[in-house]
């Protein structure tokens, strides 16, 4: 009842050969609508509650649509009709078109809304249309074999009576809800699938469809294995027909219900044991199938989100209700769907939706499984869906060949994939010059001293100005006895002074520990106590964040803007610092910086990154992003995060401008506007999305950017390529790439 939406359309398409009797077809379709009340039911909302209003046959001004269409336009017309939208409050939930290419070639399109039908419904619907058409073509009203024993509204009333009320502990509803409450206790809110991109805030329902085919041999072995009866918490949705009485078999209506079959894969079980668990769980679920899924969600009240389906995100359906027969006298009824070149795009109601149909030969022997997997286009690329489908069939073959195999021993990769993972993706060797980052920066200063190095607020600092400050500070530190193997803590805000300090420490040959002054004082104290720096570099604004113990006996503090320090720095030469100036020559094994983990699993842990490792990370980053002198890289990341080191170094060893994002503009629309106003070309973060605007790549941290940020930037850029990553500590972890658009942000 969320308004017109094609997500729950059920289209059926068939090619017809011959000369259809349009008058008979029109009358037959109206006969069928008269026979099945649900096809002439509208769903009205009063005081927020929907109810069924059954229209009389004479009240329904319903007609099929007959259209002449060119052969080349048939596929597009079928696709358009399959995605039609119903206003369920005013119109019947079925539409029919007859597309005529010429006097002998036609296409019949029937679209039924899921609120009024399910997969089973196509059987009685097809049979009734065929019978009514035959009778109307013969000039008589339909002679039904028997009146329907009930109507869908009768079923709805019966179901309500059967279930009873939730406040009655002896009712079917209370008992079955109790079962599901226990069975689904602690069920994961979201199944972690190998997606290509982060989940959007609201699911678009766009999907990629990939055919799935299981051979007759494998099908037969599956049947034999089933007779044996024999993430670790996997909730899978499974559809059941819901027609628990033979009197419902010939009704059109939505009787299908969805069960959540929760599979326990803990303990590395053998596949035969998993089958036993699934059978036990499935039988228990089937014994409690009467509560409609929507009511179950209402009762269990799981965390809801417009981004995903509640309770499960993977659906598995086996269509074993038999194929609908549409036998229209005088007409040849050909193949439909993809086999006829008339495939219809299917919406994605779930993250992954696998629907299969069993095929049997004339002797009733298994002849294979045919079906389709529909995956959310919000999460998956088409080639990924194809890979998932192929792996599913391959794993199925492995499991039925050896039902005793343990799950951890099942290999989901084929030989080519294994080679790609172990060989191709690991062929990343490159020559990295053993030049410290500080010397790479010095080279940029010499090449383009007038170029802008750092932009912070209204101030801009050129490479020449920054280089002079860096080298004066480095010489002052060397004079204080600072050199390789020493660790200096830097407690400064995000501005040009911070860059001066970090590069000054690096030029002296020491390692820096960058500390965000806004962090809790307890964390700052812990890092200082653990790293025991020989000196803390700060300024008068941030000195108050340093624990008092470190301003006395336990450590020395250098306040950069104290008059005596300013005078001392001004007296130092601004020429580049080299090994001849350092206490000892700098080597690749010397520490470059120290960074601490978040401490989410306990105490924060310090990680020492060597000069060679830092240079390797920067080389990998330059190879991936290829920054140039005219690039403007946003300094966005928190000072204490490992990506921060790559962020500033990527800019300042490449001759690019490092633009500091002000604290007040780091979120939402303000961040988006800042990125555009400052013509930012890169924002590096834990997850990266790279659009292209003219010749400038733009790296945007999708893991940290809101939809509004990506939307504003996307409107100013042409396209995106997403590159997930986890920062420089692993020295550039790779990731899959995918494309996105301004109308579907990363």
C-alpha positions as CSV (number, residue, x, y, z in Angstrom):
1,X,0.0,0.0,0.0
2,X,3.0,2.3,-0.5
3,X,1.6,3.5,-3.8
4,X,2.1,2.5,-7.4
5,X,5.3,0.3,-7.7
6,X,6.2,-2.5,-10.2
7,X,8.3,-4.4,-7.7
8,X,5.5,-6.9,-7.0
9,X,4.3,-7.4,-10.6
10,X,4.1,-10.9,-11.9
11,X,4.3,-10.8,-15.7
12,X,3.7,-13.7,-18.1
13,X,4.5,-13.4,-21.8
14,X,3.6,-15.8,-24.6
15,X,3.9,-15.7,-28.4
16,X,0.8,-16.6,-30.3
17,X,0.6,-17.7,-33.9
18,X,-2.6,-17.5,-35.8
19,X,-5.6,-15.2,-36.0
20,X,-6.9,-14.6,-32.4
21,X,-10.6,-13.9,-31.9
22,X,-10.3,-10.5,-30.1
23,X,-14.0,-10.4,-29.2
24,X,-13.8,-13.9,-27.7
25,X,-10.6,-13.1,-25.9
26,X,-12.1,-9.9,-24.4
27,X,-15.2,-11.8,-23.2
28,X,-13.2,-14.7,-21.9
29,X,-11.0,-12.4,-19.8
30,X,-14.0,-10.7,-18.3
31,X,-15.5,-14.1,-17.6
32,X,-12.4,-15.1,-15.7
33,X,-12.4,-11.8,-13.7
34,X,-16.1,-12.4,-12.9
35,X,-15.2,-16.0,-11.7
36,X,-12.4,-15.0,-9.4
37,X,-13.4,-12.2,-7.0
38,X,-9.8,-11.4,-6.2
39,X,-9.3,-10.1,-9.7
40,X,-12.0,-7.5,-9.2
41,X,-11.0,-6.5,-5.8
42,X,-9.6,-3.1,-4.9
43,X,-7.8,-2.3,-1.7
44,X,-9.1,0.8,0.1
45,X,-7.5,2.4,3.1
46,X,-9.7,3.8,5.9
47,X,-8.2,5.3,9.0
48,X,-4.8,3.9,8.1
49,X,-6.2,0.3,7.7
50,X,-6.5,-1.4,4.3
51,X,-9.5,-3.6,3.5
52,X,-10.7,-5.5,0.5
53,X,-13.6,-4.1,-1.5
54,X,-15.0,-6.7,-4.0
55,X,-16.6,-5.0,-7.0
56,X,-19.5,-6.5,-8.8
57,X,-18.9,-7.9,-12.3
58,X,-20.9,-5.1,-13.8
59,X,-19.0,-2.5,-11.8
60,X,-15.7,-3.3,-13.3
61,X,-15.0,-1.3,-16.4
62,X,-12.0,-3.5,-17.3
63,X,-10.9,-4.3,-20.8
64,X,-7.8,-5.9,-22.4
65,X,-5.7,-3.7,-24.6
66,X,-5.1,-4.5,-28.3
67,X,-2.0,-2.9,-29.8
68,X,-0.4,-3.0,-33.2
69,X,3.4,-2.9,-32.9
70,X,6.4,-3.2,-35.2
71,X,8.5,-6.4,-34.7
72,X,11.5,-4.4,-33.6
73,X,9.5,-2.7,-30.9
74,X,8.0,-5.8,-29.3
75,X,10.7,-6.3,-26.7
76,X,10.7,-2.7,-25.5
77,X,6.9,-2.7,-25.3
78,X,6.8,-6.0,-23.3
79,X,9.4,-4.5,-20.9
80,X,7.3,-1.4,-20.5
81,X,4.1,-3.3,-19.9
82,X,5.8,-5.7,-17.4
83,X,6.8,-2.6,-15.3
84,X,3.4,-1.0,-15.3
85,X,2.1,0.3,-12.0
86,X,-1.3,-0.4,-10.4
87,X,-3.4,1.9,-8.3
88,X,-4.7,-0.8,-6.1
89,X,-7.2,1.5,-4.4
90,X,-9.2,2.0,-7.6
91,X,-8.3,-0.6,-10.3
92,X,-8.3,-4.4,-10.6
93,X,-4.9,-6.0,-10.0
94,X,-4.6,-7.5,-13.5
95,X,-3.8,-6.1,-16.9
96,X,-3.7,-7.8,-20.3
97,X,-2.3,-6.7,-23.7
98,X,-2.3,-8.4,-27.0
99,X,0.5,-7.1,-29.2
100,X,0.0,-7.8,-32.9
101,X,3.0,-7.7,-35.2
102,X,0.9,-8.8,-38.2
103,X,-2.1,-10.9,-38.9
104,X,-0.3,-14.1,-37.8
105,X,2.2,-13.0,-35.2
106,X,1.1,-11.8,-31.7
107,X,2.4,-11.5,-28.2
108,X,0.1,-11.9,-25.2
109,X,1.2,-10.1,-22.0
110,X,-0.5,-10.7,-18.7
111,X,0.6,-8.8,-15.6
112,X,-0.9,-9.8,-12.3
113,X,-0.1,-7.9,-9.1
114,X,1.3,-10.2,-6.4
115,X,-1.4,-9.0,-4.0
116,X,-3.9,-11.0,-6.1
117,X,-1.9,-13.9,-7.2
118,X,1.2,-16.2,-6.8
119,X,3.1,-18.7,-8.8
120,X,0.4,-21.4,-8.2
121,X,-2.3,-19.0,-9.5
122,X,-1.1,-19.2,-13.1
123,X,-2.3,-22.8,-13.3
124,X,-6.0,-22.2,-12.6
125,X,-5.8,-18.8,-14.3
126,X,-4.4,-20.3,-17.5
127,X,-6.8,-23.1,-17.5
128,X,-9.8,-20.8,-17.0
129,X,-8.7,-18.4,-19.7
130,X,-8.3,-21.3,-22.2
131,X,-11.7,-22.8,-21.3
132,X,-13.5,-19.4,-21.4
133,X,-11.9,-18.5,-24.7
134,X,-12.8,-21.8,-26.3
135,X,-16.5,-21.4,-25.2
136,X,-16.7,-17.8,-26.2
137,X,-15.2,-18.6,-29.6
138,X,-17.9,-21.2,-30.0
139,X,-20.5,-18.6,-29.2
140,X,-21.5,-19.6,-25.7
141,X,-20.8,-18.6,-22.1
142,X,-18.1,-20.6,-20.2
143,X,-19.2,-24.0,-19.0
144,X,-17.1,-24.3,-15.9
145,X,-16.4,-27.8,-14.7
146,X,-17.6,-26.8,-11.2
147,X,-18.2,-23.6,-9.3
148,X,-15.4,-22.5,-7.1
149,X,-15.7,-23.9,-3.6
150,X,-14.6,-20.6,-2.1
151,X,-13.3,-17.2,-2.9
152,X,-10.2,-15.5,-1.7
153,X,-12.2,-13.3,0.8
154,X,-13.5,-16.5,2.3
155,X,-10.0,-17.8,2.8
156,X,-9.0,-14.5,4.5
157,X,-11.9,-14.8,6.9
158,X,-11.1,-18.5,7.5
159,X,-7.4,-17.7,8.1
160,X,-8.3,-15.0,10.7
161,X,-10.6,-17.4,12.5
162,X,-8.0,-20.1,12.4
163,X,-5.2,-17.9,13.8
164,X,-7.2,-16.4,16.6
165,X,-5.8,-13.5,18.6
166,X,-2.4,-12.8,20.0
167,X,-3.8,-12.2,23.5
168,X,-5.1,-15.8,23.7
169,X,-2.2,-18.0,24.7
170,X,-3.9,-21.1,23.3
171,X,-4.5,-19.6,19.9
172,X,-2.7,-20.8,16.8
173,X,-1.3,-17.3,16.3
174,X,0.2,-17.1,19.8
175,X,1.6,-20.6,19.6
176,X,3.2,-20.2,16.2
177,X,4.5,-16.7,17.0
178,X,6.1,-18.2,20.1
179,X,7.8,-20.8,18.0
180,X,9.2,-18.2,15.6
181,X,10.3,-15.9,18.4
182,X,12.4,-18.7,19.8
183,X,13.6,-20.0,16.4
184,X,14.7,-16.5,15.3
185,X,16.1,-15.2,18.6
186,X,19.4,-13.4,17.8
187,X,19.1,-13.8,14.1
188,X,21.5,-11.6,12.2
189,X,19.9,-8.3,11.1
190,X,21.9,-8.5,7.9
191,X,23.6,-11.4,6.1
192,X,27.1,-10.4,5.2
193,X,27.3,-11.1,1.4
194,X,30.4,-10.5,-0.9
195,X,28.9,-7.3,-2.3
196,X,30.6,-5.0,-4.8
197,X,29.5,-1.7,-3.1
198,X,28.0,-0.5,0.2
199,X,24.3,-0.8,0.8
200,X,22.4,2.4,0.0
201,X,20.1,4.0,2.6
202,X,17.1,3.1,0.6
203,X,16.9,0.0,-1.7
204,X,16.2,0.9,-5.4
205,X,14.8,-2.5,-6.2
206,X,16.8,-2.6,-9.4
207,X,18.1,-6.1,-10.2
208,X,20.4,-8.1,-12.3
209,X,19.0,-11.5,-13.5
210,X,21.3,-14.4,-14.4
211,X,20.0,-17.8,-15.6
212,X,20.8,-20.9,-13.5
213,X,20.9,-24.4,-14.9
214,X,21.6,-27.7,-13.1
215,X,22.3,-30.8,-15.3
216,X,20.0,-33.8,-15.3
217,X,22.8,-35.9,-13.7
218,X,23.3,-33.5,-10.8
219,X,19.5,-33.2,-10.5
220,X,19.2,-36.9,-10.1
221,X,21.9,-37.1,-7.5
222,X,20.2,-34.3,-5.6
223,X,17.0,-36.3,-5.6
224,X,18.8,-39.3,-4.3
225,X,20.6,-37.3,-1.7
226,X,17.4,-35.7,-0.5
227,X,16.0,-39.2,0.2
228,X,18.9,-39.7,2.7
229,X,17.2,-37.1,4.9
230,X,20.0,-37.0,6.6
231,X,28.7,-16.7,8.3
232,X,27.5,-20.1,10.7
233,X,24.0,-18.6,11.2
234,X,22.3,-18.4,7.8
235,X,18.7,-17.3,7.7
236,X,17.2,-18.0,4.2
237,X,13.7,-17.1,3.1
238,X,11.7,-19.9,1.6
239,X,8.3,-19.8,0.0
240,X,5.5,-22.2,0.8
241,X,2.3,-22.5,-1.3
242,X,0.0,-21.9,1.7
243,X,-2.8,-23.9,0.1
244,X,-3.3,-26.3,2.9
245,X,-6.7,-27.4,1.7
246,X,-7.6,-29.0,-1.7
247,X,-10.5,-26.5,-2.0
248,X,-8.0,-23.7,-2.6
249,X,-6.2,-25.4,-5.5
250,X,-8.3,-23.8,-8.3
251,X,-8.4,-20.3,-6.7
252,X,-6.4,-17.4,-8.0
253,X,-5.0,-15.4,-5.1
254,X,-1.9,-14.8,-3.0
255,X,-1.8,-17.7,-0.7
256,X,1.9,-18.1,-0.7
257,X,3.7,-17.5,2.6
258,X,7.4,-16.9,3.4
259,X,9.2,-18.9,6.1
260,X,12.6,-18.2,7.5
261,X,14.7,-21.3,7.5
262,X,17.6,-20.7,9.8
263,X,20.6,-22.9,9.1
264,X,23.2,-23.6,11.7
265,X,26.6,-24.1,10.1
266,X,28.7,-23.9,13.3
267,X,31.2,-26.6,14.1
268,X,32.3,-27.2,10.5
269,X,29.7,-29.9,10.0
270,X,29.7,-32.5,7.2
271,X,27.2,-31.7,4.4
272,X,25.2,-34.8,5.3
273,X,24.8,-33.3,8.9
274,X,23.8,-30.0,7.4
275,X,21.1,-31.7,5.5
276,X,19.8,-33.2,8.7
277,X,19.8,-29.9,10.4
278,X,17.9,-28.3,7.5
279,X,15.4,-31.1,7.4
280,X,14.7,-30.7,11.1
281,X,14.5,-26.9,10.9
282,X,12.4,-27.1,7.7
283,X,9.8,-29.5,9.1
284,X,9.5,-27.4,12.3
285,X,9.0,-24.3,10.1
286,X,6.4,-26.0,7.9
287,X,4.5,-27.0,11.1
288,X,4.3,-23.3,11.9
289,X,3.5,-21.8,8.5
290,X,0.1,-20.3,9.2
291,X,1.3,-16.9,10.5
292,X,1.6,-14.5,7.5
293,X,5.2,-13.3,7.2
294,X,4.0,-9.7,7.5
295,X,2.3,-10.4,10.8
296,X,5.4,-12.3,12.0
297,X,7.6,-9.2,11.3
298,X,5.0,-7.1,13.2
299,X,5.1,-9.4,16.2
300,X,8.9,-9.9,16.3
301,X,9.6,-6.3,15.6
302,X,13.2,-6.7,14.2
303,X,15.3,-3.7,13.4
304,X,13.7,-2.2,10.2
305,X,15.5,-0.4,7.4
306,X,14.5,0.8,3.9
307,X,17.8,-0.6,2.8
308,X,17.1,-4.3,3.3
309,X,14.4,-7.0,3.8
310,X,13.7,-7.8,7.4
311,X,14.8,-11.1,9.0
312,X,16.5,-12.4,5.8
313,X,18.0,-11.0,2.6
314,X,18.4,-14.2,0.6
315,X,15.4,-16.0,-0.9
316,X,15.3,-19.6,-2.3
317,X,12.2,-20.8,-4.0
318,X,11.5,-24.1,-5.7
319,X,8.6,-23.8,-8.1
320,X,7.1,-27.3,-8.2
321,X,3.5,-26.4,-8.8
322,X,3.5,-27.4,-12.5
323,X,3.6,-25.1,-15.5
324,X,0.5,-23.2,-16.5
325,X,-1.1,-24.5,-19.7
326,X,-2.5,-21.9,-22.0
327,X,-4.2,-23.9,-24.8
328,X,-6.1,-21.4,-27.0
329,X,-8.1,-23.1,-29.8
330,X,-7.0,-22.0,-33.3
331,X,-3.7,-20.5,-31.9
332,X,-0.2,-21.8,-31.6
333,X,1.2,-20.9,-28.2
334,X,4.9,-20.6,-28.4
335,X,7.7,-20.1,-25.8
336,X,7.7,-17.1,-23.6
337,X,10.3,-15.1,-21.7
338,X,14.0,-15.3,-22.4
339,X,13.6,-18.3,-24.7
340,X,11.4,-16.2,-27.0
341,X,13.7,-13.2,-26.9
342,X,11.2,-11.4,-24.6
343,X,13.0,-11.5,-21.3
344,X,11.5,-9.2,-18.7
345,X,13.8,-7.4,-16.2
346,X,12.9,-8.6,-12.8
347,X,13.0,-6.3,-9.8
348,X,15.2,-7.2,-6.8
349,X,13.0,-7.8,-3.8
350,X,15.9,-9.3,-1.8
351,X,19.7,-9.1,-2.0
352,X,19.7,-12.5,-3.7
353,X,16.7,-14.3,-4.9
354,X,17.1,-17.8,-6.4
355,X,14.0,-19.3,-8.0
356,X,14.3,-22.9,-9.5
357,X,11.9,-25.2,-11.3
358,X,12.4,-29.0,-11.5
359,X,12.2,-30.5,-15.0
360,X,11.3,-34.1,-15.6
361,X,11.4,-36.2,-18.8
362,X,8.6,-38.3,-20.2
363,X,9.4,-41.1,-17.9
364,X,9.3,-38.8,-14.9
365,X,13.0,-39.0,-14.3
366,X,14.9,-35.9,-13.2
367,X,15.9,-33.8,-16.3
368,X,17.5,-30.8,-14.5
369,X,16.8,-27.7,-12.7
370,X,16.2,-24.4,-14.5
371,X,15.8,-21.0,-12.9
372,X,17.2,-17.6,-12.4
373,X,19.0,-15.7,-9.7
374,X,18.0,-12.0,-9.3
375,X,20.5,-9.9,-7.3
376,X,20.2,-6.3,-6.1
377,X,21.9,-4.0,-8.5
378,X,22.5,-1.7,-5.5
379,X,25.0,-4.2,-4.2
380,X,26.2,-6.4,-7.1
381,X,27.6,-6.0,-10.6
382,X,26.2,-8.3,-13.3
383,X,29.5,-10.3,-13.6
384,X,29.5,-10.9,-9.8
385,X,26.0,-12.3,-10.1
386,X,27.1,-14.7,-12.8
387,X,30.0,-15.7,-10.7
388,X,27.8,-16.4,-7.7
389,X,25.4,-18.5,-9.8
390,X,28.3,-20.5,-11.3
391,X,29.8,-21.1,-7.9
392,X,26.5,-22.3,-6.5
393,X,26.1,-24.9,-9.2
394,X,29.8,-26.0,-8.8
395,X,29.5,-26.2,-5.0
396,X,26.3,-28.2,-5.4
397,X,28.1,-30.7,-7.6
398,X,30.9,-31.0,-5.0
399,X,28.5,-31.6,-2.1
400,X,26.4,-34.3,-3.8
401,X,29.5,-36.1,-5.0
402,X,30.6,-36.4,-1.4
403,X,28.0,-35.8,1.2
404,X,30.5,-36.5,3.9
405,X,32.7,-33.5,3.0
406,X,33.0,-30.9,5.7
407,X,32.0,-27.4,4.8
408,X,35.5,-25.9,5.4
409,X,36.9,-28.3,2.8
410,X,34.6,-27.2,0.0
411,X,36.4,-25.1,-2.5
412,X,34.2,-22.5,-4.1
413,X,36.8,-21.3,-6.6
414,X,37.5,-22.8,-10.0
415,X,41.1,-23.2,-11.3
416,X,41.1,-19.8,-13.1
417,X,39.8,-18.0,-10.1
418,X,42.3,-19.7,-7.8
419,X,45.1,-18.7,-10.2
420,X,43.8,-15.1,-10.3
421,X,43.8,-14.8,-6.5
422,X,47.1,-16.5,-5.8
423,X,49.1,-15.5,-8.9
424,X,47.6,-12.6,-10.9
425,X,46.5,-10.4,-8.1
426,X,49.7,-11.0,-6.2
427,X,51.8,-10.0,-9.2
428,X,52.3,-6.5,-7.7
429,X,56.1,-6.3,-7.4
430,X,57.4,-2.9,-8.3
431,X,60.7,-1.1,-7.8
432,X,60.4,1.4,-5.0
433,X,63.3,3.9,-4.7
434,X,64.8,3.8,-1.2
435,X,64.2,7.5,-0.7
436,X,62.6,8.7,2.5
437,X,59.3,10.6,2.2
438,X,61.0,13.7,3.7
439,X,63.5,13.7,0.8
440,X,60.8,13.2,-1.8
441,X,59.1,16.3,-0.3
442,X,62.4,18.2,-0.5
443,X,62.7,17.3,-4.1
444,X,59.2,18.8,-4.8
445,X,60.3,22.0,-2.9
446,X,63.3,22.3,-5.2
447,X,61.2,21.7,-8.4
448,X,58.3,24.1,-7.8
449,X,58.9,26.3,-4.7
450,X,56.0,28.7,-5.8
451,X,53.4,26.0,-6.1
452,X,50.7,25.9,-3.3
453,X,51.5,23.1,-0.8
454,X,48.9,23.6,2.0
455,X,45.6,25.4,2.1
456,X,44.2,26.0,5.6
457,X,41.3,28.4,6.0
458,X,42.2,31.6,4.3
459,X,45.9,31.0,4.3
460,X,48.0,29.3,1.6
461,X,51.5,28.1,2.1
462,X,53.8,27.5,-0.9
463,X,56.2,24.6,-1.2
464,X,59.1,27.0,-0.8
465,X,57.6,28.5,2.4
466,X,56.7,25.1,3.8
467,X,60.1,23.7,2.9
468,X,61.9,26.5,4.7
469,X,59.9,26.0,7.9
470,X,60.3,22.2,7.7
471,X,64.1,22.3,7.3
472,X,64.6,25.0,10.0
473,X,62.6,22.8,12.5
474,X,64.5,19.7,11.4
475,X,67.8,21.5,12.1
476,X,66.5,22.7,15.5
477,X,65.5,19.1,16.4
478,X,68.8,17.7,15.4
479,X,70.5,20.3,17.6
480,X,68.4,19.0,20.5
481,X,69.7,15.5,19.9
482,X,66.9,14.2,17.8
483,X,67.7,11.7,15.1
484,X,66.9,8.2,13.7
485,X,65.3,5.7,16.1
486,X,63.9,8.6,18.2
487,X,60.1,9.0,18.5
488,X,58.5,12.4,18.8
489,X,54.9,13.0,19.7
490,X,53.1,15.8,17.7
491,X,50.1,17.2,19.4
492,X,48.7,19.9,17.0
493,X,45.5,20.7,15.2
494,X,44.9,20.1,11.5
495,X,46.6,23.0,9.8
496,X,49.8,24.0,8.1
497,X,51.6,23.9,11.4
498,X,50.9,20.2,11.7
499,X,52.4,19.5,8.3
500,X,55.5,21.6,9.2
501,X,56.0,19.5,12.4
502,X,55.5,16.1,10.8
503,X,57.8,16.8,7.9
504,X,60.3,18.5,10.3
505,X,60.5,15.4,12.5
506,X,60.8,13.2,9.3
507,X,63.6,15.4,7.9
508,X,65.5,15.1,11.1
509,X,65.3,11.3,10.6
510,X,63.0,10.6,13.6
511,X,59.6,9.0,13.8
512,X,56.5,11.0,14.6
513,X,53.5,9.9,16.6
514,X,50.6,12.2,15.5
515,X,48.1,12.7,18.3
516,X,44.7,14.3,17.8
517,X,44.4,16.9,20.6
518,X,40.6,16.4,20.6
519,X,41.0,12.8,21.8
520,X,40.2,11.8,25.4
521,X,43.0,12.8,27.8
522,X,43.1,9.2,28.9
523,X,44.0,7.9,25.4
524,X,46.6,10.7,25.0
525,X,48.2,9.8,28.3
526,X,48.2,6.1,27.4
527,X,49.9,6.6,24.0
528,X,52.5,8.9,25.6
529,X,53.2,6.4,28.4
530,X,53.4,3.5,25.9
531,X,55.5,5.2,23.2
532,X,57.7,7.2,25.6
533,X,58.6,9.9,23.0
534,X,61.8,11.9,23.6
535,X,60.0,15.1,22.9
536,X,56.4,16.3,22.5
537,X,55.9,19.0,19.8
538,X,52.9,21.2,20.2
539,X,51.8,24.9,20.3
540,X,50.3,27.1,23.0
541,X,46.7,26.3,21.8
542,X,47.1,22.6,22.2
543,X,49.6,22.3,25.0
544,X,46.8,22.1,27.5
545,X,45.8,18.7,26.1
546,X,49.1,17.2,27.1
547,X,49.0,15.4,30.5
548,X,50.7,17.4,33.2
549,X,53.1,14.6,33.9
550,X,54.6,15.0,30.5
551,X,55.3,18.7,31.0
552,X,57.7,18.1,33.8
553,X,60.0,15.2,34.7
554,X,58.6,12.5,32.4
555,X,59.1,14.3,29.1
556,X,60.2,17.4,27.3
557,X,57.8,19.6,25.4
558,X,58.6,21.9,22.5
559,X,56.0,24.7,22.1
560,X,56.5,25.9,18.6
561,X,55.0,29.4,19.0
562,X,56.8,30.3,22.3
563,X,58.9,33.4,21.5
564,X,62.1,31.8,22.5
565,X,61.4,28.8,20.2
566,X,60.3,31.1,17.3
567,X,63.6,33.0,17.6
568,X,65.6,29.8,17.7
569,X,63.8,28.5,14.6
570,X,64.4,31.7,12.7
571,X,68.1,31.5,13.3
572,X,68.4,28.1,11.7
573,X,69.2,27.7,7.9
574,X,66.4,26.8,5.6
575,X,68.5,24.7,3.3
576,X,67.4,21.0,2.8
577,X,68.6,18.6,5.5
578,X,70.5,15.5,4.4
579,X,72.4,12.6,5.9
580,X,75.4,14.8,6.4
581,X,73.3,17.0,8.8
582,X,71.7,14.1,10.7
583,X,73.1,12.5,13.8
584,X,73.4,9.2,11.8
585,X,72.5,8.4,8.2
586,X,68.9,7.5,7.6
587,X,68.1,4.0,6.4
588,X,64.9,2.3,5.3
589,X,64.8,0.2,8.5
590,X,64.5,3.3,10.7
591,X,61.0,4.1,12.0
592,X,59.1,6.7,10.1
593,X,56.0,7.0,12.3
594,X,54.0,5.3,15.0
595,X,50.2,4.9,14.9
596,X,47.9,3.4,17.4
597,X,44.9,1.2,16.8
598,X,41.4,2.2,18.0
599,X,41.5,-0.1,21.0
600,X,38.1,-1.5,20.1
601,X,39.2,-5.0,21.1
602,X,41.1,-3.9,24.2
603,X,44.0,-1.5,24.8
604,X,45.2,0.5,21.8
605,X,48.2,-1.1,20.2
606,X,51.1,0.9,18.7
607,X,52.3,0.0,15.2
608,X,55.8,1.2,14.0
609,X,56.0,1.8,10.3
610,X,59.5,1.9,8.8
611,X,60.9,4.5,6.4
612,X,60.9,1.8,3.7
613,X,57.3,0.8,4.5
614,X,56.1,4.4,4.4
615,X,57.9,5.0,1.1
616,X,56.3,1.8,-0.3
617,X,52.9,2.9,0.8
618,X,53.3,6.3,-0.9
619,X,54.6,4.7,-4.0
620,X,51.6,2.3,-4.2
621,X,49.2,5.3,-3.6
622,X,50.8,7.3,-6.3
623,X,50.6,4.4,-8.7
624,X,46.9,3.9,-8.0
625,X,45.8,7.5,-7.9
626,X,48.5,9.1,-10.1
627,X,48.3,12.5,-8.5
628,X,49.8,15.5,-10.4
629,X,50.8,19.0,-9.5
630,X,47.4,20.5,-10.4
631,X,45.5,18.1,-8.0
632,X,43.9,19.3,-4.8
633,X,43.7,16.6,-2.1
634,X,41.5,17.1,0.9
635,X,43.0,16.6,4.3
636,X,39.9,15.1,5.9
637,X,41.0,12.1,7.9
638,X,41.5,12.2,11.7
639,X,45.1,12.7,12.7
640,X,45.2,9.5,14.6
641,X,44.0,7.3,11.7
642,X,46.5,5.4,9.6
643,X,45.1,6.7,6.3
644,X,46.0,10.2,7.5
645,X,49.7,9.4,6.8
646,X,48.9,8.4,3.2
647,X,46.6,11.4,2.8
648,X,49.2,14.2,3.4
649,X,52.2,12.3,2.0
650,X,50.3,11.6,-1.3
651,X,49.8,15.3,-1.8
652,X,53.2,16.7,-0.6
653,X,55.5,14.3,-2.4
654,X,53.6,14.8,-5.7
655,X,53.5,18.6,-5.8
656,X,49.7,18.7,-5.2
657,X,47.9,21.0,-2.8
658,X,46.8,19.6,0.5
659,X,43.5,21.4,1.4
660,X,42.5,21.1,5.1
661,X,38.7,20.5,5.6
662,X,37.6,22.7,8.5
663,X,36.0,20.9,11.4
664,X,32.7,22.6,10.9
665,X,32.5,21.4,7.3
666,X,33.3,17.8,7.7
667,X,29.8,16.3,7.5
668,X,26.8,16.2,5.2
669,X,25.9,18.9,2.8
670,X,28.6,21.2,4.2
671,X,31.3,18.7,3.3
672,X,29.8,18.3,-0.2
673,X,29.8,22.0,-0.8
674,X,33.3,22.4,0.5
675,X,34.6,19.7,-1.9
676,X,33.0,21.4,-4.8
677,X,33.9,25.0,-3.8
678,X,37.6,24.1,-3.3
679,X,37.7,22.1,-6.5
680,X,39.0,19.0,-4.6
681,X,40.2,16.3,-6.9
682,X,40.9,13.6,-4.3
683,X,39.6,12.6,-1.0
684,X,41.4,9.6,0.3
685,X,39.9,7.4,3.0
686,X,39.3,3.8,4.1
687,X,37.0,3.3,1.1
688,X,37.5,5.2,-2.0
689,X,35.3,6.2,-4.9
690,X,37.0,7.9,-7.9
691,X,34.9,9.9,-10.3
692,X,36.3,11.6,-13.4
693,X,35.9,15.2,-14.3
694,X,37.8,16.1,-17.4
695,X,41.3,14.8,-16.6
696,X,41.0,15.0,-12.8
697,X,40.3,11.8,-10.9
698,X,38.4,12.4,-7.6
699,X,38.7,10.0,-4.7
700,X,35.8,10.1,-2.3
701,X,35.6,8.0,0.8
702,X,32.4,6.2,0.3
703,X,32.6,4.5,3.7
704,X,32.4,7.9,5.4
705,X,30.3,10.0,3.0
706,X,26.6,10.5,3.3
707,X,24.3,10.1,0.3
708,X,24.0,13.9,0.2
709,X,27.8,14.3,0.0
710,X,28.1,11.8,-2.9
711,X,25.0,13.2,-4.6
712,X,26.3,16.8,-4.6
713,X,29.7,15.7,-5.8
714,X,28.2,13.3,-8.4
715,X,26.2,16.1,-9.8
716,X,29.4,18.0,-10.5
717,X,31.3,15.0,-11.8
718,X,30.6,12.5,-14.6
719,X,31.1,9.0,-13.2
720,X,32.4,7.0,-10.3
721,X,34.6,4.0,-9.8
722,X,34.6,2.6,-6.3
723,X,37.8,1.2,-4.8
724,X,37.4,-0.2,-1.3
725,X,40.6,-0.3,0.8
726,X,41.6,-0.4,4.5
727,X,44.4,2.1,4.8
728,X,48.2,2.0,4.3
729,X,49.2,-0.2,7.2
730,X,48.8,-3.3,5.0
731,X,50.7,-1.3,2.4
732,X,47.8,-0.9,0.0
733,X,45.2,-3.7,0.2
734,X,43.4,-4.0,-3.1
735,X,39.7,-4.2,-3.7
736,X,37.0,-4.6,-6.4
737,X,36.1,-1.7,-8.6
738,X,32.5,-0.8,-9.5
739,X,30.7,2.0,-11.2
740,X,28.0,4.2,-9.9
741,X,26.0,7.2,-11.1
742,X,24.8,10.6,-9.7
743,X,21.3,9.1,-9.4
744,X,22.5,6.1,-7.6
745,X,25.3,7.3,-5.2
746,X,27.9,5.0,-3.8
